[in-house]
Amino acid sequence: MIALAAIVAVTGATVGLGLYGVRVVRTTSDLFVASRAVTPWWNAAAIGGEYLSAASFLGIAGLQMKLGSGALWLPLGFTAGYLALLLFVAAPLRRLGAYTISDFAESRLGSVRLRTLSAAIVLGIGGFYLVPQLKGAGLTLREVTGAPYWVGVLAVGAVVAGNVAAGGMRGITYVQAFQYWLKTFAIALPACLLLLYLGGLPERAALFGHELPRAPAGGLVVELDAPTMVTFPEATRYSIDGVARRARADERRELPAGTVRLPADTAVPVSEGIDAQRGEQWSRPVSDQGPVSPVFVYSLLVATFLGTMGLPHILVRFYTNPDGPAARRTTVRVLGLLSLFYAFPVVYGLLGRALLPELYLTGETDSVVLRLPEAAWPGLGGELLGALVAAGAFAAFMSTASGLLVSLAGTVSFDLWRGGEGAVSERRRRFRVAALGAIVPPIALALLARGLDISLLVGWAFALAASTFCPLLLLGIWWEGLTARGAAAGLVVGSLVSSGLIFLGLAWEAGTTTLQELLSQPAVISVPLAFATMVVVSLMDRGRAPATADAQLLALHAPEGLGLGLEQR
Amino acid sequence: MSGRTPRDELRDTTEHGGLYLRRLMRAQLGLSLLTVIAFGGLAGSLPLALYLLPGLQEVEVLGLPLPLLIVAVPLYPVFIAFGLVYERRARALEAEFRDLVEPPE
C-alpha cells in the first residue's frame, strides 16, 4: 500500500512538473535560449535522469542473478558509451546545432532521402528501447499491487503517451535532473541499509563457493500463477498443492500452476533459460563454461560503447549546453554521475541470490530489486524501503519512456509526415497524433515478449544503434569523404545485419553456444560491416562528396568565438 | 594578398583554409584516438585477462572474489580520470588553434 502511494506520488510529480514546465517553455528555441543558464552539473544530472532506464534500475541486478557476475560488464559498457560520446561526438555535434541525428544527416550530407532513412532507424531503435520500459512497468505494478502484468504495461503506456501528447516532459531539464537524484537515492539507500541490517553478505557458499542456491531452513513456498518448465539440478522431493512428488537429478518437467513446496536445503529448480550454477561458477565475470563467454562479453562491450551515441533520446539533451566545451564538461560529469549509480545494482544481485532463490524457479529474476527489501528485512523497514525502490523504478520507466516517445513522435511528425505542414497548430496536432500512435507497437510487443529479459532487449537497441548511427556520426564528423550514398548503404547494411541476426537467433536454436551468443549480441559482426560499407561505397562514389563538406566540417570543429562557427554566419 | 589571415582562408573555405582545418581535426582526432587506445587497452584487455587467469577467483579481497570486485568497482574512477584529462587536452588544442587564427599581440 505504501509502495502504491509512492508510485502514484512519483508519477503525479512527474506529470505535474512536466505540465507546469510547458507553460514556461513553449518552443525548442525558447528552450534553447532559456537553457543557456543551465550549468553543466544540471545538464549532466538531466542526461543521467533520462538515460538510467528500467535496464539499469531492474535489469542489471536481474541479469546478474540469472547469468552471474558477467552481467556486470553491462553497466561498464553503459558508462563507457559516454566516453565514446565525449571523445568523438559531444562538442562537434553541439557546434553544428543539429537537434537530432536526422538533422545531422541532412545538413552534413545534403540529402533529404538520408534524413528519411535515419528517421526510420530512429523508430526502430526507440521502439526496441521502449518495450523493456513498459515491461518493467508491468512487472513493478504486479509486484506492488498484484494486478496482472498487462495492467501496468497499459497504464504506464497511457500515462506516458498522454503526458507527451499534452506537451509535458519536452526537454524539461530540471525534471530530468530531479529524476536522476531520485533514482540514485532510491537504489543507494536500500542497498546500504540492507547491507548494514544483514551485517554483510549471507549464504556465502551459494554466492562464491561450491553450492547451488538452496531452500532456506523452514523450506521454500512458491506460488506459480502459470505452468512453468523447470529443470531440477538434483534429485528432489517436493509437493504441489499438498501432493508429494519426486524428480530425478537433471530432470526437466513442467510444473502446473499452484503452490510449490520445497523442503529445507533442497537445491532450487531453475526455470527455462537459466543454468543452475554453483557459486564459484556464478561469481566469475567471464568463463567458457557459463553463459558469459569472452565473445559475448566483447560483443556486449562493443555494442554499448558505440551504441550510446546513437540512442535517439540522448543526443537531443546535449543541445541545452551553450557551446562545444560546455558539452564536453557536461559529458565528463555524466561519467561521474553514472559511476555513482552503477555502484549499487550489484548489491541487489548478490543479496538476491542469497535471499530470493525462488526467483530462479519462477524465472522472474528481473524483479529482484523490487522484492529484495521486504525479503531481507521483514516488517515496516523493509516495506518502506520496498516503496522507495518501487518509486525509483517508476521514475526510471517514466523518464526514459517519455524521452524516447518525444523523439519518436518528433521523428514521425517532422521527418516522415510530409506535406501541408506550416501552421504551428497543425504541427502540434501532428506531434500529438504521432505520440499517441507511436506508443501502440511497443505496448503490443511488451505484452507478447514477456519471457525476454529487460537487459537483453536493451542490448538489441544498443546493437542496432551501434551498427547504424555510430558509423554515420563518426565518419560524418571526422571524414570529409563521406557521401550520402555511402552513408545510406552503411545504414541499410548495419540495420539489416544486426536485426537480421537477432531475429535469426530468436527463431533458430543454434547448435554451439558461441554462435548462439553472437546471434543474441551481433554488434561485433554488424558494426565493422556497417563501417566498411560506408567507407567503400563513399570511396566508389568519390565525385559526389558534398561541395559543402568543408564548410560543414568547419562548423563542427572550429572553436567558438573566432567568427568561424555557425553562430556568426 | 599578403593581408589575408588564416581566418579569411578558413572562412572562405579555400584550399589553404582546408589545410588549417584538417590540421585542427587531425590533432583533435589524434587526441581522441590516443585516449581510446589507452582506455581500450586497459578496459578492453580486462575480460581476456580474467578469462586467462581463472586462478584469480581464489583471491579474496574485502570478502569478495577479486575478479568480481575488479569488474564492479575500480574501472569507474578510471573512466572519470580519462574524461578529465581528455577534456583539458582538447581545450588546450582549441586554444592553440585560436592563437593561430587570432595571433596574440
Interface residues (C-beta under 8 A of the other chain):
Chain A: S69 L72 W73 L76 T79 A80 L83 A84 L86 L87 F88 A91 G200 L201 R204 F208 E280 S283 R284 P285 V286 S287 D288 P294 V297 Y298 L301 P325 R328 R329 T331 V332 L335 G336 S339 Y342 A343 V346 W478 D550 A551 L553 L554 H557 A558 P559 G561 L562 G563 L564
Chain B: R7 L10 R11 T13 G17 G18 L21 L24 M25 Q28 L29 S32 T35 V36 F39 A43 G44 P47 L48 L50 Y51 P54 Q57 E60 G63 L64 P65 P67 L68 I70 V71 A72 V73 L75 Y76 P77 F79 I80 F82 G83 L84 Y86 E87 A90 R91 E94 A95 F97 R98 V101 E102
